[in-house]
Amino acid sequence: MKRDYYDRGHVVERYMDWRFASRGGRHVHEVEVGAVRDFLCGLPRSAALLDLPGGTKSGTLVIRIAP
């Protein structure tokens, strides 16, 4: 199971390096960030957002810089 995989210490310790160093990891990140950015760009500047943190918080910067 996926949960068993992420319960392994070495997987967690190396996750960020893998995520941003590998081509596949960067692609997944770009797709995820693009989806968030597209959603945020369609909202008025006065819109209220609920930030539900999770994982590595790699998308937090997108929320802060979205136009």
C-alpha atoms as one frame of an Amber mdcrd trajectory, in Angstrom:
protein
   0.000   0.000   0.000   1.021   3.583  -0.537   0.852   4.320   3.186   3.307
   1.511   3.941   5.691   2.996   1.393   5.636   6.432   3.023   6.017   4.920
   6.493   9.583   3.970   5.562  11.977   6.509   7.084  14.296   6.798   4.096
  11.403   7.604   1.771  10.295  10.541   3.911  13.838  11.823   4.418  14.539
  11.873   0.677  11.105  12.959  -0.525  11.832  16.656  -1.089  15.081  15.894
  -2.905  13.279  13.434  -5.155  10.316  15.714  -5.648  12.299  18.639  -6.972
  15.395  16.932  -8.389  13.712  14.377 -10.616  12.038  15.293 -13.874   8.907
  13.375 -12.914   8.721  15.033  -9.509   9.046  18.506 -11.019   6.335  17.684
 -13.560   3.896  16.539 -10.873   4.660  19.665  -8.850   4.093  21.930 -11.864
   0.760  20.249 -12.646  -0.436  20.551  -9.044   0.725  24.151  -8.682  -0.816
  25.027 -12.053  -4.195  23.714 -10.943  -4.081  25.793  -7.757  -2.897  28.886
  -9.632  -5.650  28.525 -12.256  -8.260  28.246  -9.527  -6.942  31.211  -7.565
  -6.642  33.450 -10.610 -10.380  33.070 -11.211 -11.275  34.445  -7.780 -11.755
  38.102  -6.896  -8.967  39.623  -4.762 -11.473  40.001  -1.928 -12.302  36.273
  -1.848 -11.758  34.418   1.410  -9.628  31.283   1.287  -9.362  28.349   3.615
  -5.824  26.989   3.679  -5.846  23.301   4.562  -2.204  22.457   5.149  -0.946
  19.068   4.254   2.168  17.264   3.256   5.270  19.333   2.635   3.511  22.684
   2.151   5.127  22.991  -1.282   2.043  24.803  -2.610   1.920  27.475   0.088
   4.056  29.903  -1.884   1.605  29.687  -4.790  -1.215  30.850  -2.561   0.849
  33.815  -1.376   1.955  34.982  -4.840  -1.124  34.281  -6.933  -2.272  37.476
  -8.682
